[in-house]
């Protein structure tokens, strides 16, 4: 019986090991290609280990390191602010909506839900943000317009609804204020869903390039994603150009595939560092929030 259990566990471990390798392998190949020369990629294709270590792609991306570092600083700043403020304000909205004794609860929920179905469109939104709110060319344009997501509000509200109401009633009898209950009792009990929402918001902000393309003209406020995308477009323009100022030999020296992979590594790195801090609560936040009434 013990031998049978051992064999079953061994098979399961082997299956999960293979599955884990298949998940990790693409990222390993990504790093390998980014550290390879363009010539090796053309000759041998993609591989788990580079034929020879070549930092040409990273040297090309960091040709102007100040702009990359500044984009990193801007992106980390607005991603951190948007995540912290977004989770706070969405929780503040979700908490009263989770209380069944709130008058007009269904009406307020409908207005929040309504914004999931309709929006004003790109042109009215652009006029509102740039002409009315005056957020163009400021770091706040990354944060304020999308600070609250109705989807995440309902996700947090669902989790709050699963917390026994007796906890709040007991605290009120003891003289606790609503804000005291919210910050010292509800939020500590809601770490799983808050961590899940925070991770989603952070990744959405970290990968945001559209906002910079539409609303930012100041070079010092460009997001990392948009800056790297612009570098890639510049490479494509150089390769397609027939200008007499660009020699054919110079064009052939410009890395393309390796630069793409290097930019992917540069962008993915911080997100991979952040994820382990949320992993403890991530799955629990999703599952518990999805099954509670």
C-alpha positions in Angstrom: 0.0 0.0 0.0 2.8 2.4 0.9 4.6 1.5 -2.4 1.4 2.3 -4.3 1.1 5.7 -2.6 4.7 6.4 -3.3 4.3 5.6 -7.0 1.2 7.8 -7.1 2.9 10.7 -5.5 6.0 10.3 -7.7 3.8 10.4 -10.9 1.9 13.5 -9.6 5.2 15.2 -8.7 6.6 14.4 -12.2 3.5 15.7 -13.9 3.6 18.9 -11.9 7.3 19.3 -12.5 6.8 18.9 -16.3 3.9 21.3 -16.2 5.9 23.9 -14.2 8.8 23.6 -16.6 6.5 24.2 -19.6 5.2 27.4 -17.9 8.7 28.7 -17.0 10.4 27.6 -20.3 9.0 30.6 -22.4 10.4 33.1 -19.9 13.8 31.3 -19.9 13.8 31.4 -23.7 12.9 35.1 -23.5 16.0 35.8 -21.4 18.2 33.6 -23.5 17.2 35.4 -26.7 17.7 38.8 -25.1 21.3 37.7 -24.2 22.0 36.4 -27.7 23.4 38.1 -30.8 21.1 38.8 -33.7 23.4 36.5 -35.8 22.9 33.5 -33.5 19.1 34.0 -33.6 19.1 34.0 -37.4 21.4 30.9 -37.6 20.2 28.7 -34.7 16.8 30.1 -33.8 15.5 30.3 -30.2 17.0 28.1 -27.5 17.0 27.7 -23.7 20.6 28.7 -23.5 22.3 31.3 -25.6 25.1 30.1 -27.9 27.2 33.1 -26.7 26.4 35.9 -24.3 25.8 39.2 -26.1 24.5 42.4 -24.4 24.0 44.3 -27.7 20.2 44.4 -27.2 20.4 45.9 -23.7 23.1 48.3 -24.9 20.8 49.5 -27.7 17.8 49.8 -25.3 19.9 51.7 -22.7 21.6 53.8 -25.3 20.0 56.8 -23.5 19.8 55.4 -19.9 18.5 58.6 -18.4 15.2 58.3 -20.4 14.7 54.7 -19.4 15.5 55.3 -15.7 13.1 58.3 -15.7 10.4 56.2 -17.3 10.9 53.6 -14.7 10.6 56.3 -11.9 7.4 57.7 -13.5 5.8 54.3 -14.0 6.7 53.0 -10.5 5.3 56.3 -9.0 2.0 56.3 -10.7 1.5 52.5 -10.5 2.1 52.6 -6.7 -0.1 55.6 -6.2 -2.9 54.3 -8.4 -2.8 50.9 -6.6 -2.8 52.2 -3.1 -5.4 55.0 -3.7 -7.5 52.8 -5.9 -7.8 50.0 -3.4 -8.6 52.5 -0.6 -11.3 54.3 -2.5 -12.8 51.2 -4.0 -13.0 49.6 -0.5 -14.6 52.8 0.9 -17.3 52.5 -1.8 -17.7 48.8 -1.5 -18.1 48.7 2.3 -21.4 50.7 2.5 -22.7 48.8 -0.5 -22.1 45.6 1.4 -24.3 46.8 4.3 -27.9 45.7 3.9 -29.1 48.5 6.2 -27.9 51.2 3.8 -30.8 53.1 2.3 -30.7 53.4 -1.5 -28.1 50.6 -1.7 -29.6 49.1 -4.8 -29.9 52.5 -6.6 -26.2 53.3 -5.9 -25.2 49.8 -7.0 -27.1 50.3 -10.2 -25.3 53.6 -11.0 -21.9 51.9 -10.3 -22.9 48.9 -12.5 -24.2 51.3 -15.3 -20.7 52.5 -15.9 -19.6 49.0 -16.8 -22.0 49.0 -19.7 -21.6 52.5 -21.2 -18.9 55.2 -21.4 -18.7 58.6 -23.0 -16.3 57.5 -25.8 -12.7 58.6 -26.5 -13.4 62.2 -27.8 -15.6 63.3 -24.9 -13.2 61.6 -22.4 -10.3 63.4 -24.0 -12.0 66.8 -23.8 -13.0 66.2 -20.2 -9.5 65.1 -19.1 -7.6 67.8 -21.0 -9.9 70.8 -21.1 -12.1 70.5 -18.0 -10.0 68.6 -15.5 -6.7 69.9 -16.9 -4.9 66.6 -16.3 -3.0 66.5 -19.6 0.8 66.4 -19.2 0.6 65.6 -15.5 1.3 62.4 -13.6 -2.3 62.5 -12.3 -3.7 61.6 -15.7 -2.3 58.1 -15.1 -4.1 57.9 -11.7 -7.4 59.8 -11.4 -9.4 58.9 -14.5 -9.3 55.2 -13.8 -9.0 55.3 -10.0 -12.2 53.3 -9.4 -13.1 50.2 -11.4 -16.8 49.1 -10.9 -15.7 45.4 -11.5 -13.3 45.5 -8.5 -15.8 47.4 -6.4 -18.3 44.6 -6.8 -15.6 42.0 -6.2 -14.6 43.7 -2.9 -18.3 44.2 -2.0 -18.9 40.5 -2.4 -16.1 39.7 -0.1 -17.3 42.2 2.5 -20.8 40.7 2.4 -19.3 37.4 3.5 -17.9 38.9 6.7 -20.4 38.2 9.6 -22.4 41.3 10.4 -22.3 40.4 14.1 -18.7 41.7 14.1 -19.8 45.2 13.1 -22.8 45.1 15.5 -20.6 44.1 18.4 -18.1 46.9 17.6 -21.0 49.5 17.4 -22.3 48.4 20.8 -18.8 48.9 22.2 -18.8 52.4 20.9 -16.7 52.0 17.8 -17.2 54.5 14.9 -17.9 53.3 11.4 -14.4 54.4 10.3 -12.9 52.5 13.2 -14.8 49.3 12.2 -13.8 49.7 8.6 -10.0 50.4 9.1 -9.4 48.2 12.1 -11.7 45.3 11.6 -13.0 45.0 8.0 -9.8 45.8 6.1 -7.6 43.4 8.2 -10.1 40.6 7.6 -10.2 41.4 3.8 -6.5 41.0 3.0 -7.0 38.3 0.4 -9.4 40.2 -1.8 -7.5 43.5 -1.3 -4.3 41.8 -2.4 -5.9 40.3 -5.4 -7.4 43.7 -6.5 -4.1 45.5 -5.8 -2.2 43.0 -8.0 -4.7 43.4 -10.9 -4.6 47.2 -10.6 -0.8 47.3 -10.4 -0.4 45.1 -13.5 -2.9 47.2 -15.4 -1.1 50.4 -14.5 2.3 48.9 -15.1 1.3 47.8 -18.6 -0.4 51.1 -19.5 0.9 52.7 -22.7 -2.3 54.1 -24.1 -2.5 57.0 -21.6 0.9 58.3 -22.4 0.2 58.1 -26.1 -3.0 60.2 -25.8 -2.4 62.6 -23.0 1.4 63.0 -22.5 3.6 65.3 -24.6 6.2 65.9 -21.9 9.2 63.6 -22.4 9.8 63.5 -18.7 6.4 62.0 -18.0 6.4 59.1 -20.5 5.6 55.7 -19.1 8.0 52.8 -19.5 5.7 50.8 -21.7 5.2 53.6 -24.2 8.9 54.6 -24.2 9.9 51.0 -25.1 7.1 50.8 -27.7 8.4 53.9 -29.3 12.0 52.5 -29.3 10.7 49.5 -31.1 8.8 51.6 -33.7 12.0 53.6 -34.3 13.8 50.4 -35.1 11.1 49.4 -37.5 11.3 52.8 -39.2 15.1 52.5 -39.5 14.8 49.1 -41.1 12.2 50.3 -43.6 13.9 53.5 -44.4 15.6 54.1 -47.7 17.2 57.3 -46.7 20.7 58.0 -48.1 21.8 59.0 -44.6 21.5 55.4 -43.3 23.9 52.9 -44.7 22.7 49.3 -45.3 25.5 48.0 -43.1 24.3 50.1 -40.2 20.8 48.9 -40.6 21.9 45.3 -40.5 23.7 45.9 -37.2 20.5 47.1 -35.5 19.2 44.2 -33.4 15.5 43.5 -33.8 14.4 40.2 -32.3 16.9 40.5 -29.4 15.7 44.0 -28.7 12.1 42.9 -28.5 13.0 40.2 -26.0 15.2 42.6 -24.0 12.4 45.1 -23.7 10.0 42.3 -22.6 12.5 41.3 -19.8 12.9 45.0 -18.8 9.1 45.4 -18.5 8.3 42.0 -16.9 11.0 42.2 -14.2 9.4 44.5 -11.6 6.0 42.7 -12.0 7.7 39.4 -11.3 9.3 40.9 -8.2 6.0 42.2 -6.9 3.9 39.1 -7.5 5.4 36.9 -4.6 4.3 39.5 -2.1 0.7 39.1 -3.2 0.8 35.4 -3.9 0.0 34.4 -0.3 -3.5 36.0 -0.5 -4.1 36.0 -4.3 -5.9 32.6 -4.8 -7.9 32.9 -1.6 -9.0 36.4 -2.6 -10.3 35.2 -5.9 -12.0 32.0 -4.7 -13.6 33.4 -1.6 -14.8 36.6 -3.3 -16.4 34.6 -6.1 -18.5 32.1 -4.1 -19.9 34.4 -1.4 -23.5 35.6 -2.2 
